[in-house]
Amino acid sequence: MHKTLEERIYRIVHASEIELVGKAYVGKYELNDGKSIKKFILRKLRGKIKNLDTGDNITISKQSVLKLASHLKDGEIYQKTIAYVPKIIENMKFIEEMKPDKENASFNNYSYYISRVSIDCESHTILSTVGYKGQKIYYDQNVFKGTPEEVFIEAKTSIDNKYSRLKEILKDSNNGDWRQIGIALPEAPTAVKNN
């Protein structure tokens, strides 16, 4: 496991994209239909999945279902990623762990992961949230248009609330220009491309 934030960012920025077919939801659930999406997650996605980056077993629980199905407003690209939640969990890369902001939070701490994905040949970055309270629960995900490099640069400067968690994660990083970050760091490991 890479120890510094800069090393973790470097690995993420230089990882291969996970290729996702945007039509994978067809026959499984309907877009813009919260009940259909919730039913799909409850029936098809429940259980534990091993994350290859950390070796942790991450559970998709009833709590996950409610949170993941609550983001219809985030658009169709977000909704299309639901069909791939197990693949996202398996291949996402750890970036940071943080304590909750609120006193009565659902979890003792939160781990954040990044997935670099291509959906219908267009780059997107997924920020996944895993909560810990006795077990690791896949709690939420946000989908951003662009590569991690582009999204990280935007997060450092944006006042848009959708970047607030990423901005918090990146605040202590030493370099805002992610293209240059590898100069002082060891070579990034070769990522295995997922089909």
FENUR-V31995 format. One record per backbone hydrogen bond with DSSP energy under -1.0 kcal/mol. NH is the residue of the N-H (numbers start at 1). CO is the residue of the C=O. Records with the same first field share a line. If there is no record, write none. Layout:
BEGIN
NH = CO, CO
END
This chain:
BEGIN
8 = 4
9 = 5
10 = 6
11 = 7
12 = 8
13 = 9
14 = 10
15 = 12
18 = 116
20 = 118
24 = 21
26 = 23
28 = 25
29 = 25
33 = 30
37 = 33
38 = 34
39 = 35
40 = 36
41 = 37
42 = 38
43 = 39
44 = 40
45 = 41
47 = 60
49 = 58
51 = 56
52 = 90
55 = 51
58 = 49
59 = 136
60 = 47
65 = 61
66 = 62
67 = 63
68 = 64
69 = 65
70 = 67
74 = 71
75 = 72
79 = 75
80 = 76
81 = 77
84 = 81
85 = 82
88 = 84
89 = 85
90 = 86
91 = 87
92 = 88
93 = 114
95 = 112
96 = 112
98 = 110
108 = 132
110 = 98
111 = 130
112 = 96
113 = 128
114 = 93
115 = 126
117 = 124
118 = 18
119 = 122
120 = 20
124 = 117
125 = 144
126 = 115
127 = 142
128 = 113
129 = 140
130 = 111
131 = 137
132 = 109
133 = 135
137 = 131
138 = 59
139 = 129
140 = 129
142 = 127
144 = 125
146 = 123
151 = 147
152 = 148
153 = 149
154 = 150
155 = 151
156 = 152
158 = 154
163 = 160
164 = 161
167 = 163
168 = 164
169 = 165
170 = 166
173 = 170
178 = 176
180 = 177
183 = 180
185 = 182
END
